[in-house]
Amino acid sequence: MSFREKSAWISFVLLLIMAGIWAWTVVQMANGELEPRRMLRIAHDVLLAFVVLQIVLHGVIFLQAPRDARTPKDERETLIELRATRIAFYVLIVGAFLSIWISHVPGIGDRGMGHGIISSVLLAWLVKLGGEIIYYRRGV
């Protein structure tokens, strides 16, 4: 497994965990079990942990194969990234438009649109990373 594939796996798993925690806090807040200030604190802590774990785990895989980590992207890796980004872009656009539409539903408002936009970004990022992993595995 190449450095970039390992990097995609690390980012995918950490982002999936972060998105799951975020979704749990949104549901808790919607049920009235969590106040917005507490949700903001949880989001801050999760984001900080995400950044620290990304740095540490990428440092570990860098130390395992420093030569592989330093090599520039070849045409195949660039193509993999471009194809995955193209798919993720469509997910992001559909999610953004759905979020705008949701904001017009009575009782949801701006907060629902904000959560929808964040959900769209997280989902698009997961699709991009998942696409990269699939393309690395399929040998594009």
C-alpha positions in Angstrom: 0.0 0.0 0.0 1.4 3.4 -1.0 1.9 6.4 1.3 -1.0 8.2 -0.4 -3.4 5.3 0.0 -2.5 5.0 3.6 -3.0 8.7 4.0 -6.5 8.4 2.4 -7.4 5.6 4.8 -6.3 7.5 7.8 -8.2 10.6 6.7 -11.3 8.6 5.8 -11.5 6.7 9.1 -10.8 9.8 11.2 -13.3 11.9 9.3 -15.9 9.1 9.6 -15.5 9.1 13.3 -15.6 12.9 13.5 -18.8 13.0 11.3 -20.4 10.4 13.5 -19.7 12.3 16.7 -21.0 15.5 15.0 -24.2 13.8 13.8 -24.7 12.4 17.3 -24.4 15.9 18.9 -26.8 17.4 16.3 -29.4 14.7 17.1 -28.9 15.3 20.9 -29.3 19.1 20.4 -32.4 18.6 18.3 -33.9 16.5 21.0 -33.2 19.2 23.6 -30.7 17.0 25.5 -27.7 19.2 24.5 -27.4 23.0 24.6 -25.7 24.8 21.7 -22.7 26.0 23.8 -22.0 22.4 24.8 -22.2 21.3 21.2 -19.8 24.0 20.2 -17.3 22.8 22.9 -17.7 19.2 21.7 -17.2 20.3 18.1 -14.0 22.2 19.1 -12.6 19.2 21.0 -13.4 16.8 18.2 -11.8 19.0 15.6 -8.7 19.5 17.7 -8.4 15.7 18.2 -8.9 15.2 14.5 -6.0 17.6 13.6 -3.7 16.1 16.2 -4.4 12.5 15.1 -4.0 13.4 11.5 -0.5 14.9 12.2 0.6 12.0 14.5 -0.7 9.2 12.2 0.7 10.8 9.1 4.0 11.2 10.9 4.0 7.5 11.7 3.4 6.4 8.1 6.0 8.9 6.9 8.6 7.4 9.2 7.7 3.9 7.9 8.5 4.9 4.3 10.0 8.4 4.0 11.2 7.8 0.4 7.6 6.9 -0.7 6.2 9.9 1.1 8.6 12.3 -0.6 8.0 11.1 -4.2 5.9 13.6 -6.3 2.5 12.5 -7.6 2.6 10.6 -10.8 0.0 10.8 -13.5 -2.0 7.8 -12.0 -2.2 9.5 -8.6 -3.3 12.8 -10.1 -6.0 11.0 -12.2 -7.2 9.2 -9.0 -7.5 12.5 -7.1 -9.2 14.2 -10.0 -11.8 11.5 -10.5 -12.6 11.3 -6.8 -12.9 15.1 -6.6 -15.3 15.2 -9.5 -17.7 12.7 -7.8 -17.4 14.6 -4.5 -18.1 17.9 -6.2 -21.5 16.6 -7.4 -22.3 15.4 -3.9 -21.4 18.8 -2.4 -23.5 20.7 -4.9 -26.6 18.5 -4.4 -26.2 18.7 -0.7 -25.8 22.5 -0.8 -29.0 22.9 -2.9 -30.9 20.5 -0.6 -29.7 22.6 2.4 -31.0 25.8 0.9 -34.3 24.1 0.1 -34.5 22.7 3.7 -34.1 26.2 5.1 -37.5 27.1 3.6 -39.3 24.3 5.4 -41.3 25.7 8.3 -39.7 25.0 11.7 -36.2 24.2 10.3 -34.8 27.6 9.3 -31.2 28.8 9.3 -29.9 26.3 11.8 -31.1 23.4 9.7 -29.5 24.9 6.6 -26.2 25.3 8.5 -26.3 21.7 9.6 -27.2 20.7 6.1 -24.2 22.5 4.6 -21.8 21.0 7.2 -23.3 17.6 6.4 -22.8 18.2 2.7 -19.1 19.1 3.2 -18.5 16.1 5.4 -20.2 13.7 3.1 -18.4 15.2 0.0 -15.1 14.8 1.8 -15.9 11.2 2.7 -16.9 10.5 -0.9 -13.6 12.0 -2.2 -11.5 10.0 0.2 -13.6 6.8 -0.4 -13.3 7.3 -4.1 -9.5 7.7 -3.8 -9.3 4.4 -1.8 -11.5 2.6 -4.3 -9.4 3.9 -7.3 -6.2 3.0 -5.6 -7.5 -0.6 -5.0 -8.9 -1.0 -8.5 -5.7 0.2 -10.1 -6.9 3.2 -12.1 
